């Protein structure tokens, strides 16, 4: 039997720096933005994250895309 993979949703996950610890290490946080269209281009997702964090005082460290799929037995 074949398994069919159907895209369900994508999530943009942005990692950013909120400051430095007392020892000088970066303090990082991440924010998830669900509801991204599954057919959205990677470049578009990255560009949206970059524009959003340009509006904030926190530097963007990394951008991740988490795709979620439903697996069904055909």
PDB file of N, CA, C and O in Angstrom, chain B, residues numbered from 101:
ATOM      1  N   UNK B 101       0.829  -1.186   0.000  1.00  0.00           N
ATOM      2  CA  UNK B 101       0.000   0.000   0.000  1.00  0.00           C
ATOM      3  C   UNK B 101       0.873   1.249   0.000  1.00  0.00           C
ATOM      4  O   UNK B 101       1.907   1.311   0.665  1.00  0.00           O
ATOM      5  N   UNK B 102       0.441   2.206  -0.741  1.00  0.00           N
ATOM      6  CA  UNK B 102       1.178   3.461  -0.841  1.00  0.00           C
ATOM      7  C   UNK B 102       0.640   4.473   0.159  1.00  0.00           C
ATOM      8  O   UNK B 102      -0.557   4.522   0.439  1.00  0.00           O
ATOM      9  N   UNK B 103       1.531   5.258   0.678  1.00  0.00           N
ATOM     10  CA  UNK B 103       1.159   6.339   1.599  1.00  0.00           C
ATOM     11  C   UNK B 103       1.110   7.641   0.807  1.00  0.00           C
ATOM     12  O   UNK B 103       2.016   7.953   0.034  1.00  0.00           O
ATOM     13  N   UNK B 104       0.034   8.390   1.016  1.00  0.00           N
ATOM     14  CA  UNK B 104      -0.135   9.668   0.337  1.00  0.00           C
ATOM     15  C   UNK B 104       0.135  10.785   1.333  1.00  0.00           C
ATOM     16  O   UNK B 104      -0.423  10.802   2.430  1.00  0.00           O
ATOM     17  N   UNK B 105       0.982  11.701   0.947  1.00  0.00           N
ATOM     18  CA  UNK B 105       1.353  12.836   1.788  1.00  0.00           C
ATOM     19  C   UNK B 105       0.633  14.082   1.275  1.00  0.00           C
ATOM     20  O   UNK B 105       0.808  14.485   0.125  1.00  0.00           O
ATOM     21  N   UNK B 106      -0.183  14.689   2.152  1.00  0.00           N
ATOM     22  CA  UNK B 106      -0.941  15.880   1.783  1.00  0.00           C
ATOM     23  C   UNK B 106      -0.502  17.043   2.661  1.00  0.00           C
ATOM     24  O   UNK B 106      -0.582  16.943   3.885  1.00  0.00           O
ATOM     25  N   UNK B 107      -0.035  18.158   2.066  1.00  0.00           N
ATOM     26  CA  UNK B 107       0.359  19.308   2.877  1.00  0.00           C
ATOM     27  C   UNK B 107      -0.837  19.862   3.652  1.00  0.00           C
ATOM     28  O   UNK B 107      -1.926  20.027   3.102  1.00  0.00           O
ATOM     29  N   UNK B 108      -0.616  20.145   4.936  1.00  0.00           N
ATOM     30  CA  UNK B 108      -1.688  20.662   5.789  1.00  0.00           C
ATOM     31  C   UNK B 108      -1.458  22.135   6.096  1.00  0.00           C
ATOM     32  O   UNK B 108      -2.355  22.960   5.922  1.00  0.00           O
ATOM     33  N   UNK B 109      -0.259  22.461   6.552  1.00  0.00           N
ATOM     34  CA  UNK B 109       0.059  23.853   6.870  1.00  0.00           C
ATOM     35  C   UNK B 109       1.559  24.038   6.945  1.00  0.00           C
ATOM     36  O   UNK B 109       2.316  23.071   7.027  1.00  0.00           O
ATOM     37  N   UNK B 110       1.977  25.290   6.917  1.00  0.00           N
ATOM     38  CA  UNK B 110       3.370  25.658   7.135  1.00  0.00           C
ATOM     39  C   UNK B 110       3.419  26.665   8.274  1.00  0.00           C
ATOM     40  O   UNK B 110       2.485  27.436   8.488  1.00  0.00           O
ATOM     41  N   UNK B 111       4.528  26.638   8.995  1.00  0.00           N
ATOM     42  CA  UNK B 111       4.734  27.552  10.114  1.00  0.00           C
ATOM     43  C   UNK B 111       6.071  28.247   9.912  1.00  0.00           C
ATOM     44  O   UNK B 111       7.090  27.595   9.685  1.00  0.00           O
ATOM     45  N   UNK B 112       6.064  29.570   9.994  1.00  0.00           N
ATOM     46  CA  UNK B 112       7.298  30.348   9.962  1.00  0.00           C
ATOM     47  C   UNK B 112       7.793  30.461  11.404  1.00  0.00           C
ATOM     48  O   UNK B 112       7.050  30.888  12.287  1.00  0.00           O
ATOM     49  N   UNK B 113       9.032  30.081  11.635  1.00  0.00           N
ATOM     50  CA  UNK B 113       9.627  30.183  12.963  1.00  0.00           C
ATOM     51  C   UNK B 113      10.830  31.119  12.865  1.00  0.00           C
ATOM     52  O   UNK B 113      11.793  30.844  12.149  1.00  0.00           O
ATOM     53  N   UNK B 114      10.756  32.223  13.593  1.00  0.00           N
ATOM     54  CA  UNK B 114      11.826  33.226  13.570  1.00  0.00           C
ATOM     55  C   UNK B 114      12.580  33.190  14.900  1.00  0.00           C
ATOM     56  O   UNK B 114      11.971  33.244  15.968  1.00  0.00           O
ATOM     57  N   UNK B 115      13.891  33.100  14.827  1.00  0.00           N
ATOM     58  CA  UNK B 115      14.735  33.158  16.024  1.00  0.00           C
ATOM     59  C   UNK B 115      15.395  34.528  16.042  1.00  0.00           C
ATOM     60  O   UNK B 115      15.935  34.986  15.035  1.00  0.00           O
ATOM     61  N   UNK B 116      15.344  35.178  17.209  1.00  0.00           N
ATOM     62  CA  UNK B 116      15.880  36.528  17.323  1.00  0.00           C
ATOM     63  C   UNK B 116      16.591  36.703  18.655  1.00  0.00           C
ATOM     64  O   UNK B 116      16.392  35.925  19.588  1.00  0.00           O
ATOM     65  N   UNK B 117      17.418  37.733  18.730  1.00  0.00           N
ATOM     66  CA  UNK B 117      18.213  38.006  19.927  1.00  0.00           C
ATOM     67  C   UNK B 117      17.591  39.169  20.686  1.00  0.00           C
ATOM     68  O   UNK B 117      17.334  40.230  20.118  1.00  0.00           O
ATOM     69  N   UNK B 118      17.349  38.955  21.994  1.00  0.00           N
ATOM     70  CA  UNK B 118      16.741  40.018  22.799  1.00  0.00           C
ATOM     71  C   UNK B 118      17.760  40.758  23.658  1.00  0.00           C
ATOM     72  O   UNK B 118      17.414  41.724  24.339  1.00  0.00           O
ATOM     73  N   UNK B 119      18.994  40.317  23.631  1.00  0.00           N
ATOM     74  CA  UNK B 119      20.026  40.989  24.419  1.00  0.00           C
ATOM     75  C   UNK B 119      21.174  40.051  24.721  1.00  0.00           C
ATOM     76  O   UNK B 119      21.381  39.047  24.040  1.00  0.00           O
ATOM     77  N   UNK B 120      21.918  40.402  25.759  1.00  0.00           N
ATOM     78  CA  UNK B 120      23.060  39.608  26.192  1.00  0.00           C
ATOM     79  C   UNK B 120      22.887  39.227  27.655  1.00  0.00           C
ATOM     80  O   UNK B 120      22.318  39.983  28.443  1.00  0.00           O
ATOM     81  N   UNK B 121      23.384  38.048  28.006  1.00  0.00           N
ATOM     82  CA  UNK B 121      23.349  37.620  29.404  1.00  0.00           C
ATOM     83  C   UNK B 121      24.449  38.347  30.180  1.00  0.00           C
ATOM     84  O   UNK B 121      25.228  39.103  29.600  1.00  0.00           O
ATOM     85  N   UNK B 122      24.505  38.120  31.464  1.00  0.00           N
ATOM     86  CA  UNK B 122      25.535  38.761  32.289  1.00  0.00           C
ATOM     87  C   UNK B 122      26.932  38.312  31.903  1.00  0.00           C
ATOM     88  O   UNK B 122      27.911  39.018  32.147  1.00  0.00           O
ATOM     89  N   UNK B 123      27.024  37.119  31.291  1.00  0.00           N
ATOM     90  CA  UNK B 123      28.330  36.619  30.865  1.00  0.00           C
ATOM     91  C   UNK B 123      28.678  37.020  29.431  1.00  0.00           C
ATOM     92  O   UNK B 123      29.752  36.688  28.930  1.00  0.00           O
ATOM     93  N   UNK B 124      27.761  37.736  28.777  1.00  0.00           N
ATOM     94  CA  UNK B 124      28.012  38.200  27.419  1.00  0.00           C
ATOM     95  C   UNK B 124      27.498  37.283  26.329  1.00  0.00           C
ATOM     96  O   UNK B 124      27.694  37.560  25.146  1.00  0.00           O
ATOM     97  N   UNK B 125      26.842  36.193  26.710  1.00  0.00           N
ATOM     98  CA  UNK B 125      26.266  35.282  25.717  1.00  0.00           C
ATOM     99  C   UNK B 125      24.957  35.858  25.182  1.00  0.00           C
ATOM    100  O   UNK B 125      24.223  36.519  25.918  1.00  0.00           O
ATOM    101  N   UNK B 126      24.665  35.614  23.918  1.00  0.00           N
ATOM    102  CA  UNK B 126      23.401  36.125  23.374  1.00  0.00           C
ATOM    103  C   UNK B 126      22.199  35.416  24.009  1.00  0.00           C
ATOM    104  O   UNK B 126      22.239  34.210  24.254  1.00  0.00           O
ATOM    105  N   UNK B 127      21.141  36.170  24.270  1.00  0.00           N
ATOM    106  CA  UNK B 127      19.886  35.622  24.772  1.00  0.00           C
ATOM    107  C   UNK B 127      18.938  35.560  23.580  1.00  0.00           C
ATOM    108  O   UNK B 127      18.570  36.587  23.009  1.00  0.00           O
ATOM    109  N   UNK B 128      18.547  34.334  23.214  1.00  0.00           N
ATOM    110  CA  UNK B 128      17.738  34.122  22.023  1.00  0.00           C
ATOM    111  C   UNK B 128      16.316  33.720  22.388  1.00  0.00           C
ATOM    112  O   UNK B 128      16.082  33.079  23.412  1.00  0.00           O
ATOM    113  N   UNK B 129      15.387  34.100  21.553  1.00  0.00           N
ATOM    114  CA  UNK B 129      13.986  33.706  21.664  1.00  0.00           C
ATOM    115  C   UNK B 129      13.517  33.320  20.266  1.00  0.00           C
ATOM    116  O   UNK B 129      14.164  33.636  19.267  1.00  0.00           O
ATOM    117  N   UNK B 130      12.393  32.639  20.218  1.00  0.00           N
ATOM    118  CA  UNK B 130      11.809  32.348  18.914  1.00  0.00           C
ATOM    119  C   UNK B 130      10.311  32.574  18.948  1.00  0.00           C
ATOM    120  O   UNK B 130       9.666  32.439  19.988  1.00  0.00           O
ATOM    121  N   UNK B 131       9.776  32.919  17.802  1.00  0.00           N
ATOM    122  CA  UNK B 131       8.359  33.203  17.647  1.00  0.00           C
ATOM    123  C   UNK B 131       7.859  32.434  16.436  1.00  0.00           C
ATOM    124  O   UNK B 131       8.479  32.458  15.373  1.00  0.00           O
ATOM    125  N   UNK B 132       6.723  31.748  16.606  1.00  0.00           N
ATOM    126  CA  UNK B 132       6.109  30.988  15.523  1.00  0.00           C
ATOM    127  C   UNK B 132       4.940  31.757  14.940  1.00  0.00           C
ATOM    128  O   UNK B 132       4.153  32.368  15.663  1.00  0.00           O
ATOM    129  N   UNK B 133       4.840  31.717  13.631  1.00  0.00           N
ATOM    130  CA  UNK B 133       3.747  32.345  12.902  1.00  0.00           C
ATOM    131  C   UNK B 133       3.046  31.258  12.082  1.00  0.00           C
ATOM    132  O   UNK B 133       3.465  30.973  10.961  1.00  0.00           O
ATOM    133  N   UNK B 134       1.983  30.647  12.626  1.00  0.00           N
ATOM    134  CA  UNK B 134       1.283  29.591  11.882  1.00  0.00           C
ATOM    135  C   UNK B 134       0.391  30.175  10.798  1.00  0.00           C
ATOM    136  O   UNK B 134       0.213  31.390  10.705  1.00  0.00           O
ATOM    137  N   UNK B 135      -0.157  29.303   9.993  1.00  0.00           N
ATOM    138  CA  UNK B 135      -1.111  29.732   8.982  1.00  0.00           C
ATOM    139  C   UNK B 135      -0.482  30.162   7.677  1.00  0.00           C
ATOM    140  O   UNK B 135      -1.144  30.797   6.856  1.00  0.00           O
ATOM    141  N   UNK B 136       0.776  29.833   7.465  1.00  0.00           N
ATOM    142  CA  UNK B 136       1.442  30.163   6.206  1.00  0.00           C
ATOM    143  C   UNK B 136       0.927  29.203   5.129  1.00  0.00           C
ATOM    144  O   UNK B 136       0.801  28.003   5.376  1.00  0.00           O
ATOM    145  N   UNK B 137       0.638  29.713   3.966  1.00  0.00           N
ATOM    146  CA  UNK B 137       0.161  28.857   2.885  1.00  0.00           C
ATOM    147  C   UNK B 137       1.219  27.820   2.527  1.00  0.00           C
ATOM    148  O   UNK B 137       2.410  28.125   2.469  1.00  0.00           O
ATOM    149  N   UNK B 138       0.771  26.601   2.288  1.00  0.00           N
ATOM    150  CA  UNK B 138       1.716  25.521   1.996  1.00  0.00           C
ATOM    151  C   UNK B 138       2.434  25.719   0.669  1.00  0.00           C
ATOM    152  O   UNK B 138       3.512  25.160   0.461  1.00  0.00           O
ATOM    153  N   UNK B 139       1.852  26.508  -0.234  1.00  0.00           N
ATOM    154  CA  UNK B 139       2.496  26.731  -1.527  1.00  0.00           C
ATOM    155  C   UNK B 139       3.299  28.035  -1.576  1.00  0.00           C
ATOM    156  O   UNK B 139       3.753  28.451  -2.642  1.00  0.00           O
ATOM    157  N   UNK B 140       3.470  28.674  -0.414  1.00  0.00           N
ATOM    158  CA  UNK B 140       4.260  29.912  -0.368  1.00  0.00           C
ATOM    159  C   UNK B 140       5.726  29.599  -0.672  1.00  0.00           C
ATOM    160  O   UNK B 140       6.259  28.581  -0.229  1.00  0.00           O
ATOM    161  N   UNK B 141       6.360  30.475  -1.421  1.00  0.00           N
ATOM    162  CA  UNK B 141       7.766  30.292  -1.788  1.00  0.00           C
ATOM    163  C   UNK B 141       8.665  30.558  -0.571  1.00  0.00           C
ATOM    164  O   UNK B 141       8.376  31.429   0.250  1.00  0.00           O
ATOM    165  N   UNK B 142       9.741  29.803  -0.475  1.00  0.00           N
ATOM    166  CA  UNK B 142      10.694  29.973   0.626  1.00  0.00           C
ATOM    167  C   UNK B 142      11.213  31.405   0.700  1.00  0.00           C
ATOM    168  O   UNK B 142      11.332  31.969   1.787  1.00  0.00           O
ATOM    169  N   UNK B 143      11.519  31.986  -0.443  1.00  0.00           N
ATOM    170  CA  UNK B 143      12.036  33.363  -0.477  1.00  0.00           C
ATOM    171  C   UNK B 143      11.013  34.339   0.086  1.00  0.00           C
ATOM    172  O   UNK B 143      11.373  35.268   0.808  1.00  0.00           O
ATOM    173  N   UNK B 144       9.743  34.134  -0.239  1.00  0.00           N
ATOM    174  CA  UNK B 144       8.685  35.015   0.269  1.00  0.00           C
ATOM    175  C   UNK B 144       8.570  34.914   1.787  1.00  0.00           C
ATOM    176  O   UNK B 144       8.402  35.924   2.470  1.00  0.00           O
ATOM    177  N   UNK B 145       8.659  33.707   2.306  1.00  0.00           N
ATOM    178  CA  UNK B 145       8.582  33.513   3.760  1.00  0.00           C
ATOM    179  C   UNK B 145       9.750  34.213   4.442  1.00  0.00           C
ATOM    180  O   UNK B 145       9.567  34.893   5.451  1.00  0.00           O
ATOM    181  N   UNK B 146      10.945  34.047   3.895  1.00  0.00           N
ATOM    182  CA  UNK B 146      12.115  34.705   4.468  1.00  0.00           C
ATOM    183  C   UNK B 146      11.978  36.227   4.413  1.00  0.00           C
ATOM    184  O   UNK B 146      12.295  36.920   5.379  1.00  0.00           O
ATOM    185  N   UNK B 147      11.508  36.734   3.285  1.00  0.00           N
ATOM    186  CA  UNK B 147      11.355  38.180   3.122  1.00  0.00           C
ATOM    187  C   UNK B 147      10.357  38.761   4.120  1.00  0.00           C
ATOM    188  O   UNK B 147      10.582  39.845   4.657  1.00  0.00           O
ATOM    189  N   UNK B 148       9.274  38.061   4.369  1.00  0.00           N
ATOM    190  CA  UNK B 148       8.280  38.519   5.354  1.00  0.00           C
ATOM    191  C   UNK B 148       8.909  38.575   6.743  1.00  0.00           C
ATOM    192  O   UNK B 148       8.722  39.552   7.468  1.00  0.00           O
ATOM    193  N   UNK B 149       9.648  37.543   7.118  1.00  0.00           N
ATOM    194  CA  UNK B 149      10.302  37.538   8.424  1.00  0.00           C
ATOM    195  C   UNK B 149      11.294  38.688   8.545  1.00  0.00           C
ATOM    196  O   UNK B 149      11.356  39.353   9.579  1.00  0.00           O
ATOM    197  N   UNK B 150      12.065  38.920   7.494  1.00  0.00           N
ATOM    198  CA  UNK B 150      13.058  40.000   7.518  1.00  0.00           C
ATOM    199  C   UNK B 150      12.382  41.362   7.676  1.00  0.00           C
ATOM    200  O   UNK B 150      12.860  42.202   8.439  1.00  0.00           O
ATOM    201  N   UNK B 151      11.279  41.589   6.966  1.00  0.00           N
ATOM    202  CA  UNK B 151      10.568  42.866   7.059  1.00  0.00           C
ATOM    203  C   UNK B 151       9.958  43.046   8.444  1.00  0.00           C
ATOM    204  O   UNK B 151      10.033  44.132   9.019  1.00  0.00           O
ATOM    205  N   UNK B 152       9.350  41.981   8.987  1.00  0.00           N
ATOM    206  CA  UNK B 152       8.758  42.068  10.326  1.00  0.00           C
ATOM    207  C   UNK B 152       9.802  42.451  11.371  1.00  0.00           C
ATOM    208  O   UNK B 152       9.557  43.313  12.215  1.00  0.00           O
ATOM    209  N   UNK B 153      10.957  41.810  11.312  1.00  0.00           N
ATOM    210  CA  UNK B 153      11.967  42.072  12.339  1.00  0.00           C
ATOM    211  C   UNK B 153      12.741  43.354  12.081  1.00  0.00           C
ATOM    212  O   UNK B 153      13.431  43.839  12.978  1.00  0.00           O
ATOM    213  N   UNK B 154      12.648  43.912  10.892  1.00  0.00           N
ATOM    214  CA  UNK B 154      13.192  45.248  10.653  1.00  0.00           C
ATOM    215  C   UNK B 154      12.402  46.296  11.428  1.00  0.00           C
ATOM    216  O   UNK B 154      12.928  47.358  11.759  1.00  0.00           O
ATOM    217  N   UNK B 155      11.146  45.997  11.716  1.00  0.00           N
ATOM    218  CA  UNK B 155      10.292  46.918  12.470  1.00  0.00           C
ATOM    219  C   UNK B 155      10.557  46.863  13.972  1.00  0.00           C
ATOM    220  O   UNK B 155      10.137  47.754  14.710  1.00  0.00           O
ATOM    221  N   UNK B 156      11.248  45.825  14.425  1.00  0.00           N
ATOM    222  CA  UNK B 156      11.510  45.637  15.856  1.00  0.00           C
ATOM    223  C   UNK B 156      12.940  46.030  16.201  1.00  0.00           C
ATOM    224  O   UNK B 156      13.777  46.242  15.323  1.00  0.00           O
ATOM    225  N   UNK B 157      13.194  46.120  17.486  1.00  0.00           N
ATOM    226  CA  UNK B 157      14.542  46.436  17.947  1.00  0.00           C
ATOM    227  C   UNK B 157      15.428  45.198  18.056  1.00  0.00           C
ATOM    228  O   UNK B 157      16.608  45.311  18.388  1.00  0.00           O
ATOM    229  N   UNK B 158      14.876  44.027  17.783  1.00  0.00           N
ATOM    230  CA  UNK B 158      15.621  42.777  17.956  1.00  0.00           C
ATOM    231  C   UNK B 158      16.144  42.266  16.616  1.00  0.00           C
ATOM    232  O   UNK B 158      15.397  42.222  15.638  1.00  0.00           O
ATOM    233  N   UNK B 159      17.414  41.882  16.559  1.00  0.00           N
ATOM    234  CA  UNK B 159      17.958  41.360  15.303  1.00  0.00           C
ATOM    235  C   UNK B 159      17.478  39.926  15.033  1.00  0.00           C
ATOM    236  O   UNK B 159      17.410  39.093  15.936  1.00  0.00           O
ATOM    237  N   UNK B 160      17.153  39.672  13.782  1.00  0.00           N
ATOM    238  CA  UNK B 160      16.735  38.349  13.344  1.00  0.00           C
ATOM    239  C   UNK B 160      17.973  37.476  13.191  1.00  0.00           C
ATOM    240  O   UNK B 160      18.920  37.850  12.499  1.00  0.00           O
ATOM    241  N   UNK B 161      17.966  36.319  13.831  1.00  0.00           N
ATOM    242  CA  UNK B 161      19.121  35.424  13.805  1.00  0.00           C
ATOM    243  C   UNK B 161      18.929  34.310  12.776  1.00  0.00           C
ATOM    244  O   UNK B 161      19.848  33.998  12.019  1.00  0.00           O
ATOM    245  N   UNK B 162      17.732  33.708  12.748  1.00  0.00           N
ATOM    246  CA  UNK B 162      17.476  32.588  11.839  1.00  0.00           C
ATOM    247  C   UNK B 162      15.989  32.527  11.508  1.00  0.00           C
ATOM    248  O   UNK B 162      15.139  32.964  12.284  1.00  0.00           O
ATOM    249  N   UNK B 163      15.703  31.975  10.338  1.00  0.00           N
ATOM    250  CA  UNK B 163      14.325  31.763   9.894  1.00  0.00           C
ATOM    251  C   UNK B 163      14.193  30.292   9.517  1.00  0.00           C
ATOM    252  O   UNK B 163      15.020  29.740   8.792  1.00  0.00           O
ATOM    253  N   UNK B 164      13.127  29.673  10.027  1.00  0.00           N
ATOM    254  CA  UNK B 164      12.882  28.263   9.727  1.00  0.00           C
ATOM    255  C   UNK B 164      11.452  28.103   9.225  1.00  0.00           C
ATOM    256  O   UNK B 164      10.547  28.824   9.645  1.00  0.00           O
ATOM    257  N   UNK B 165      11.269  27.165   8.337  1.00  0.00           N
ATOM    258  CA  UNK B 165       9.933  26.827   7.843  1.00  0.00           C
ATOM    259  C   UNK B 165       9.634  25.403   8.285  1.00  0.00           C
ATOM    260  O   UNK B 165      10.372  24.479   7.945  1.00  0.00           O
ATOM    261  N   UNK B 166       8.561  25.222   9.037  1.00  0.00           N
ATOM    262  CA  UNK B 166       8.124  23.898   9.451  1.00  0.00           C
ATOM    263  C   UNK B 166       6.880  23.532   8.651  1.00  0.00           C
ATOM    264  O   UNK B 166       5.825  24.146   8.809  1.00  0.00           O
ATOM    265  N   UNK B 167       7.014  22.533   7.797  1.00  0.00           N
ATOM    266  CA  UNK B 167       5.885  22.062   6.998  1.00  0.00           C
ATOM    267  C   UNK B 167       5.263  20.860   7.691  1.00  0.00           C
ATOM    268  O   UNK B 167       5.966  19.986   8.196  1.00  0.00           O
ATOM    269  N   UNK B 168       3.937  20.828   7.708  1.00  0.00           N
ATOM    270  CA  UNK B 168       3.214  19.722   8.321  1.00  0.00           C
ATOM    271  C   UNK B 168       2.363  19.048   7.258  1.00  0.00           C
ATOM    272  O   UNK B 168       1.698  19.697   6.450  1.00  0.00           O
ATOM    273  N   UNK B 169       2.410  17.712   7.291  1.00  0.00           N
ATOM    274  CA  UNK B 169       1.716  16.911   6.288  1.00  0.00           C
ATOM    275  C   UNK B 169       0.803  15.901   6.978  1.00  0.00           C
ATOM    276  O   UNK B 169       1.060  15.459   8.098  1.00  0.00           O
ATOM    277  N   UNK B 170      -0.253  15.558   6.283  1.00  0.00           N
ATOM    278  CA  UNK B 170      -1.122  14.466   6.729  1.00  0.00           C
ATOM    279  C   UNK B 170      -0.764  13.253   5.875  1.00  0.00           C
ATOM    280  O   UNK B 170      -0.706  13.335   4.648  1.00  0.00           O
ATOM    281  N   UNK B 171      -0.527  12.142   6.538  1.00  0.00           N
ATOM    282  CA  UNK B 171      -0.175  10.920   5.833  1.00  0.00           C
ATOM    283  C   UNK B 171      -1.370   9.976   5.889  1.00  0.00           C
ATOM    284  O   UNK B 171      -1.890   9.682   6.966  1.00  0.00           O
ATOM    285  N   UNK B 172      -1.801   9.503   4.720  1.00  0.00           N
ATOM    286  CA  UNK B 172      -2.920   8.567   4.664  1.00  0.00           C
ATOM    287  C   UNK B 172      -2.541   7.363   3.826  1.00  0.00           C
ATOM    288  O   UNK B 172      -1.696   7.441   2.934  1.00  0.00           O
ATOM    289  N   UNK B 173      -3.182   6.256   4.131  1.00  0.00           N
ATOM    290  CA  UNK B 173      -2.951   5.024   3.410  1.00  0.00           C
ATOM    291  C   UNK B 173      -3.862   4.991   2.200  1.00  0.00           C
ATOM    292  O   UNK B 173      -5.077   5.147   2.326  1.00  0.00           O
ATOM    293  N   UNK B 174      -3.290   4.791   1.042  1.00  0.00           N
ATOM    294  CA  UNK B 174      -4.074   4.837  -0.201  1.00  0.00           C
ATOM    295  C   UNK B 174      -4.830   3.566  -0.426  1.00  0.00           C
ATOM    296  O   UNK B 174      -5.539   3.438  -1.424  1.00  0.00           O
TER     297      UNK B 174
END
